[in-house]
Amino acid sequence: MNDWIVPIVVALLGSPLVLLIQKGRNENQADHASVMTKLTENNVMVKSIDKKIERVDDKLDKHIDWHMNRKQDAELVIKAD
């Protein structure tokens, strides 16, 4: 007679635990999806910033070269005098 009570008690105690675990797994998957979306957005932003930095770097290099050439031209003029 007690043989049928044990499975019922286990089922009654175990079912809420299984439901909590499943709910936690679903929330975890949703959180991971949210994080992946944010990481993808951040990756796009970082690439955009990288491109802008490269453009500024190129412009700065050109500007420094311009100054260096101007300085060399001025030195040539001074030596010529």
Sequence and secondary structure as in RCSB ss.txt:
>XXXX:A:sequence
MNDWIVPIVVALLGSPLVLLIQKGRNENQADHASVMTKLTENNVMVKSIDKKIERVDDKLDKHIDWHMNRKQDAE
LVIKAD
>XXXX:A:secstr
 GGGHHHHHHHHHHHHHHHHHHHHHHHHHHHHHHHHHHHHHHHHHHHHHHHHHHHHHHHHHHHHHHHHHHHHHHH
HHHHH 
